[in-house]
Structures are given as C-alpha cells and as structure tokens.
C-alpha cells in the first residue's frame, strides 16, 4: 500500500515543477482538470504523479484537439528516489525539448 506521505511528496514535487515549467512554457487552460502547457513546437504536455511507481511522468498530446480528447502519450518516468527537484526539472526540460 502506498503511504499518504509518499503521495504527498509526489504531489508537492509535481506542483513545484509545474510552477517552474510555467515560467518557461505557455500555460493553457486546464484540460480535464490538469495544468497543461504548450511547448515551443506546439505539442501539449502535462506532468502527472504516479504514486504506484514513486515517479512523475510527462504526458504529451501533439495537437490541442488530441489534448481535449485526452489522447496523451507517456514520456519517460522520472523517479523520486533517483533525482532531486533540480535534476528532475532539468531532465524534464531536456525531454520536452528533444
């Protein structure tokens, strides 16, 4: 069973990273209750916490229509126990821009 503390840590990391990403990428209106962003190449993405994996993932849609239809594809997993906040942010930016 996943502890409440672990869920809280993942949620907090997700919120911190979303705030940092919002400084770099355009925030678009929430889609399906999630903060969503548009990258420079016009793909859409959002950060999702996966408590079962103790990780975060960036989910991508390649058009606004796909995003609205919840047709997101998962990127790489970013594990909480392998990266601190700064390392995770840098790795996410690298993935988004690749």
Secondary structure, DSSP 8 states (H G I E B T S, - for coil): ---HHHHHHHHHHHHHHHHHHHTTSEEEEEETTEEEEE-TTS-EEEEEEETTTTEEEEEEESSHHHHHTT--EEEEEEETTT--HHHHHHHHHHHHH-
